């Protein structure tokens, strides 16, 4: 049967409908290299469809400068200094703003808050990442979020009365599998492992509003400023993570526009360019595309690598855990980003900004092709594997169309001819909604998100597995 393809944007929902229930409402708070977001999403607990309530997106470069006495614990990929206090203030303000605009009451209407970060490229150690996670928590607490709404419930009694009929906590407990996918046995393989987990869960959740059965096995990719995502197998009841991604994604596009004269030179991005992307042409001079490709590396991360595309990785741990780790870089740890910037400037001078954006679309679509080719060459693309893509630098412009037209496997068959493909807006935020439900065992057996494509709900198998563990 031919594969299906969909582009998913979450439907919106109003406060009146929300309070009629049964809905499970989650705030996704994310500090990224380029943007900081707070997105309120809610899930219909009967249908498993996810809706968007409200969101706020700000530029991370606008975080205030460190003050005297504050300790800089890390930087964004663009060199913006971060302190625990400055991050906390930004997160508190953006969360408060979104809740007020949506007219949601923290105690009555908000059920859970999930915090995540893509800012790992400028970090030197796991301790620095831990400080950032603590700063995110500080911001949520300062906004008035109770601690119990940031941790998994251990019993049904910890949930609001209106939600207790929708949890399976009486029969199963949260054992670390989000949307029936287990993390790698060694979570130090890549610094943004949590991002990959949330993105995978979010794309699975987004698919519930389509006719695509996006369950294991899957390949997911998030093209934010940096790259995240997973490859899962067809294990049952839980799939294993057999592949992971790291390195540069949107940072490549940002570099190509950095000397265009239309963005700040130091930390500008494609988001700064006011352009009507729907009018951009598809055809460009392939010479420019091939010139950009000369500076970009897409390859399997080596055993000795500790950083790839500026992101901390552990090549040895990946090899020992049997996880295929694929990285994307410009030179070595971004050493060729300057060449990409100069190339982008030349393209603008010769043919204009619209042509540059067309080149960017071709370059990013080609990166997806190269990644998939490596995964396939390792034998990790199964007959049932579906592909999900999200992130600002892969779902914008003409990239989805280019990918649909050209994505191939090693045997030259079009991917779309045999596999399902889905593009999702705000996949990470939707993943927060799914993860929060998983942590509180709020699955729907009639509309399962876990398990294998075309298979039944895994609830019975989960109960058997957990019972066996305690025997």
C-alpha positions in Angstrom: 0.0 0.0 0.0 1.3 3.5 -0.9 2.5 5.6 2.0 0.6 8.6 3.2 1.8 12.1 3.9 0.3 14.9 6.0 1.2 18.3 7.3 -0.2 18.8 10.8 -0.9 22.1 12.5 -2.7 21.7 15.9 -6.2 22.9 16.0 -7.1 25.7 18.5 -9.6 25.4 21.3 -11.4 28.0 23.4 -11.7 28.3 27.2 -15.4 27.4 27.2 -14.9 24.2 25.3 -11.8 23.4 27.5 -13.8 23.6 30.7 -16.5 21.2 29.4 -13.8 18.5 29.4 -12.5 16.0 29.6 -9.2 17.7 28.7 -5.7 17.4 30.1 -3.9 20.8 29.9 -0.1 21.1 29.8 2.3 24.0 29.5 5.4 23.3 27.4 8.3 25.6 28.4 11.3 25.5 26.2 14.5 27.5 26.1 16.1 27.1 22.7 19.2 28.6 21.1 17.1 30.9 18.9 13.7 31.0 20.5 12.2 30.6 23.9 8.6 29.3 23.9 5.7 28.7 26.2 2.9 26.8 24.5 -0.3 25.7 26.2 -1.7 22.5 24.8 -4.5 20.3 25.9 -5.5 16.7 25.0 -9.1 15.3 24.6 -8.8 12.3 26.9 -11.4 10.4 24.9 -10.0 10.9 21.4 -6.3 11.6 22.2 -6.4 14.6 19.9 -4.1 17.5 20.9 -5.2 21.1 20.7 -3.3 24.4 21.1 -4.7 27.0 23.5 -2.2 29.8 23.4 1.5 30.4 22.8 4.3 32.9 23.2 7.5 32.9 21.2 10.5 35.1 22.1 14.0 35.4 20.9 16.5 33.9 23.4 19.0 36.6 22.6 16.7 39.0 24.4 17.4 37.3 27.8 18.9 40.0 30.0 22.6 40.4 30.5 24.3 38.8 33.6 24.3 41.0 36.6 27.1 41.5 39.1 27.4 38.5 41.4 25.6 36.1 38.9 27.4 33.1 37.5 27.4 32.4 33.8 26.9 28.6 33.5 26.5 28.3 29.7 25.9 30.0 26.4 23.6 29.6 23.4 25.1 28.5 20.1 25.3 32.2 19.2 27.2 33.1 22.4 24.4 34.6 24.5 25.4 34.3 28.2 23.0 32.5 30.5 22.7 32.7 34.3 20.3 30.8 36.5 18.7 34.1 37.5 18.3 35.6 34.0 16.8 32.3 32.6 14.5 32.0 35.6 13.1 35.6 35.0 12.5 35.0 31.3 10.7 31.7 31.9 8.6 33.1 34.7 7.5 36.1 32.6 6.7 34.1 29.4 4.7 31.5 31.3 2.8 34.2 33.2 2.1 36.1 30.0 0.7 33.1 28.2 -1.5 32.0 31.2 -3.0 35.5 31.6 -3.7 35.9 27.8 -5.4 32.5 27.8 -7.3 33.4 31.0 -6.3 30.1 32.6 -6.1 29.6 36.3 -2.9 27.7 37.4 -4.6 25.8 40.1 -7.9 25.0 38.3 -7.1 24.8 34.6 -3.4 23.8 34.3 -2.6 20.2 35.1 1.1 19.9 34.3 4.3 21.8 33.2 7.0 20.2 31.1 10.4 21.9 30.8 12.9 21.3 28.1 15.9 22.9 26.4 17.8 22.7 23.2 20.6 24.9 24.5 23.4 22.3 24.9 25.8 23.2 22.2 27.6 25.8 24.3 27.8 23.6 27.4 30.9 21.8 28.5 29.5 19.3 31.1 26.2 17.7 32.2 26.4 19.8 35.4 25.8 22.9 33.2 22.8 21.3 31.6 21.5 20.5 35.1 21.8 24.1 36.1 19.7 25.2 33.2 17.0 22.6 34.0 17.0 24.0 37.6 16.7 27.5 36.2 13.7 26.5 34.1 12.1 25.0 37.3 12.8 28.2 39.2 11.0 30.2 36.6 8.0 27.9 36.7 7.9 28.0 40.5 8.2 31.8 40.5 5.2 32.0 38.1 3.1 30.2 40.7 3.3 26.6 39.4 3.0 24.1 42.3 5.9 21.5 42.4 3.4 18.7 42.2 2.5 19.8 38.7 6.0 19.2 37.5 6.5 15.7 38.7 4.7 12.4 37.9 1.8 11.3 40.2 2.5 8.2 42.3 -1.2 7.5 42.9 -4.6 8.3 41.6 -5.3 10.5 44.7 -2.7 13.0 43.5 -4.8 13.8 40.4 -7.8 16.2 40.3 -11.1 14.4 40.8 -12.2 15.2 37.3 -9.2 13.3 35.8 -9.1 10.3 38.1 -11.4 8.2 35.9 -9.0 8.6 33.0 -5.8 7.3 34.6 -4.5 3.7 34.7 -2.4 4.3 37.8 -4.4 1.7 39.6 -3.1 -0.9 37.2 0.3 0.3 35.9 3.0 2.8 36.8 5.2 5.1 34.8 8.4 3.1 34.1 10.2 5.6 31.9 8.7 4.7 28.5 7.1 7.7 26.8 4.6 6.8 24.1 6.0 3.2 24.4 9.6 4.1 23.5 12.4 3.4 25.9 15.4 5.8 26.0 18.8 4.5 25.2 20.4 2.4 28.0 23.0 5.2 28.3 21.4 8.6 28.2 24.8 10.3 27.9 25.0 9.4 24.2 23.7 12.9 23.2 23.2 16.0 25.3 19.7 16.7 23.9 18.3 13.2 24.5 15.2 14.6 26.2 14.5 16.8 23.2 14.5 13.7 21.0 12.2 11.9 23.4 9.6 14.8 23.4 9.7 15.3 19.7 9.1 11.6 19.0 6.2 11.6 21.4 4.8 14.8 20.0 4.8 13.6 16.4 3.0 10.5 17.6 0.5 12.7 19.3 0.0 14.9 16.3 -0.7 12.0 14.1 -3.9 11.2 16.2 -5.7 14.0 14.3 -4.9 12.2 11.0 -5.5 8.8 9.4 -1.8 8.0 9.8 -0.9 5.3 12.4 2.4 6.8 13.5 3.4 4.1 16.0 6.7 2.2 16.3 8.9 1.8 14.4 9.5 5.4 13.6 12.2 7.9 12.6 11.8 11.4 14.0 13.8 14.6 13.4 13.5 18.0 14.9 15.2 20.7 12.9 15.4 23.5 15.4 18.7 25.5 15.7 20.3 22.1 16.5 19.2 18.7 15.4 17.4 16.2 17.6 15.4 13.0 17.1 15.2 9.2 17.3 15.0 6.0 15.4 13.0 3.3 17.1 12.6 -0.4 16.5 9.5 -2.5 16.4 9.9 -3.9 19.9 6.8 -4.9 21.9 5.3 -3.6 24.2 8.1 -1.1 24.3 10.4 -0.1 21.4 14.0 0.6 21.9 15.9 3.7 20.7 18.3 2.3 18.1 19.3 5.6 16.5 19.7 9.3 17.6 20.6 12.6 15.9 22.8 15.5 16.9 24.5 18.6 15.5 23.5 21.6 13.5 20.1 22.2 11.8 18.6 25.6 11.7 22.0 27.1 12.5 23.0 26.2 8.9 20.1 28.3 7.6 20.9 31.1 10.0 24.5 31.2 8.9 23.5 31.4 5.2 21.5 34.6 5.9 23.9 36.2 8.5 25.7 38.4 6.0 22.7 39.2 3.9 22.3 42.6 5.5 18.8 41.7 6.7 19.6 40.2 10.1 21.8 41.1 13.0 25.3 39.9 12.2 26.2 38.5 15.6 23.1 36.4 16.4 20.6 36.9 13.6 18.5 34.1 12.2 16.1 33.4 9.3 13.3 34.4 11.7 14.5 38.0 11.3 13.8 38.1 7.6 10.2 39.4 6.7 9.6 37.3 3.7 6.4 35.8 2.1 7.7 32.2 1.8 4.7 30.9 -0.2 5.9 32.8 -3.3 9.4 31.4 -3.3 10.5 29.5 -6.4 11.6 25.8 -6.2 14.2 25.8 -9.0 17.7 27.3 -8.3 21.1 27.0 -9.8 22.4 23.7 -8.5 25.9 25.2 -8.3 25.0 27.1 -5.2 23.4 24.1 -3.6 26.5 22.0 -4.3 28.8 24.8 -3.0 26.9 24.8 0.3 27.0 21.0 0.5 30.8 21.1 0.4 30.9 22.7 3.8 28.3 20.4 5.4 29.0 17.0 6.9 26.3 14.4 7.5 27.8 11.2 8.9 27.9 8.6 11.6 29.5 9.9 14.8 32.8 8.2 15.5 33.6 6.3 18.7 36.2 8.9 19.7 33.9 12.0 19.2 32.9 14.0 22.3 31.3 16.8 20.4 29.6 17.0 16.9 28.2 20.1 15.4 29.1 21.8 18.7 26.7 19.5 20.6 28.2 17.2 23.3 28.0 13.5 22.3 29.5 10.3 23.6 30.5 8.2 20.5 31.8 5.4 22.7 28.6 5.1 24.7 26.6 5.1 21.5 28.6 2.2 20.0 28.5 0.2 23.2 24.7 0.7 23.6 24.2 -0.3 19.9 22.7 3.1 19.0 23.4 4.6 15.6 24.4 8.2 16.2 24.3 10.5 13.2 25.6 14.0 13.3 25.3 17.1 11.1 28.1 19.7 11.1 29.5 22.6 9.1 33.2 21.7 9.0 34.2 20.5 12.4 32.1 21.9 15.2 30.8 24.8 13.1 34.2 25.7 11.7 32.7 26.3 8.2 29.8 28.4 9.2 31.7 31.5 8.2 32.1 30.0 4.7 28.3 29.4 4.5 27.7 33.0 5.6 29.9 34.3 2.8 28.2 32.0 0.3 24.8 33.3 1.4 26.0 36.9 0.9 27.2 36.1 -2.6 23.9 34.6 -3.5 22.0 37.6 -2.3 24.3 40.0 -4.2 23.9 38.0 -7.5 20.2 36.8 -7.3 18.4 38.2 -4.3 17.1 37.0 -0.9 14.4 34.9 -2.5 16.9 32.8 -4.3 18.9 32.4 -1.1 15.9 31.0 0.7 15.3 28.6 -2.2 18.9 27.4 -1.8 18.3 27.0 2.0 15.2 24.9 1.2 17.2 22.6 -1.1 20.1 22.3 1.3 18.0 21.3 4.3 15.9 18.9 2.3 19.1 17.3 1.1 20.3 16.9 4.7 17.2 14.8 5.5 17.9 12.7 2.4 21.5 12.0 3.6 20.4 11.2 7.1 17.8 8.7 5.9 20.3 7.1 3.5 22.7 6.4 6.4 19.9 5.0 8.6 18.8 2.7 5.7 22.3 1.6 5.0 22.6 0.4 8.6 19.4 -1.7 8.1 17.3 0.3 10.5 14.5 1.2 8.2 11.8 -1.4 8.6 8.8 -2.1 6.3 6.5 -0.4 8.8 8.8 2.6 9.6 7.2 6.0 9.4 9.0 9.3 9.2 8.1 12.4 11.2 9.7 15.9 10.8 9.3 19.0 12.9 11.2 22.2 13.6 11.4 25.7 12.1 14.1 24.8 9.6 12.4 21.8 8.0 8.6 22.6 7.8 8.9 26.1 6.4 9.1 27.4 2.9 9.2 24.8 0.1 11.1 22.1 2.1 8.1 19.8 2.6 7.4 19.7 -1.1 11.0 19.2 -2.0 11.2 16.3 0.5 8.1 14.7 -0.9 9.4 15.0 -4.4 12.9 13.7 -3.8 13.2 11.5 -0.7 14.6 8.2 -1.6 16.1 5.1 0.0 19.2 3.3 -1.2 17.2 1.2 -3.6 16.0 4.5 -5.3 12.4 4.0 -4.4 10.6 7.1 -3.3 10.2 6.9 0.5 6.6 8.2 0.2 5.7 5.3 -2.1 6.2 2.8 0.7 6.2 4.7 4.0 4.1 7.3 5.8 5.5 10.8 6.2 4.2 13.5 8.5 5.3 17.1 9.0 4.3 18.6 12.4 4.3 22.2 13.7 5.5 22.6 17.3 6.2 18.9 17.7 8.2 19.4 20.9 5.2 21.2 22.6 2.9 18.4 21.6 5.4 16.0 23.0 5.1 17.7 26.3 1.4 17.0 26.3 2.0 13.3 25.5 4.9 13.0 28.1 2.7 14.5 30.8 0.0 12.0 30.1 2.4 9.1 30.1 3.9 10.2 33.4 0.4 10.0 34.9 -0.7 6.9 33.0 -3.5 8.7 31.1 -3.5 6.6 27.9 -6.6 5.8 25.8 -7.0 2.1 24.9 -9.4 2.9 22.1 -7.0 5.4 20.5 -3.6 4.0 21.5 -0.4 5.9 21.0 1.9 3.2 22.2 2.7 -0.1 20.6 3.4 -1.1 17.0 1.8 0.2 13.8 -1.4 -1.6 13.1 -1.3 -3.5 16.5 -3.5 -3.4 19.5 -3.1 -1.4 22.7 -0.2 -2.5 24.9 -2.0 -2.0 28.3 -2.3 -5.7 29.0 1.3 -6.4 28.0 2.4 -3.5 30.3 0.6 -5.0 33.2 2.1 -8.4 32.6 5.6 -6.9 32.2 5.4 -4.8 35.4 4.0 -7.7 37.4 6.8 -9.9 36.2 9.4 -7.3 37.3 8.1 -7.6 40.9 7.8 -11.3 41.1 
